[in-house]
């Protein structure tokens, strides 16, 4: 959440039906009624899009959407793993 706020991104809970999370302009919506672990992952996933694909335009309707999502998934996995290593050693 600190990284999102420092980047000017607001984070909201939203009752999505189709998606677990969504980035739109300067806001990230994360589906309500998911686990804390899922919230952390989705936040990392959407922030990955913010940092990696900041100039990609509409990522959902892009012909490169599949590749963009794969990149964000890998980056989110890396972020979660790094955070888990840090908290285990603390």
Secondary structure, 3 states (H helix, E strand, C coil): CHHHHHCCCEEEEECCCCCCEEEECCEEEEECCCCHHHHHHHHHHHHHHHHHCCCCCCCCCCCCHHHHHHHHHHHHHHHHHHHHHHHHHC
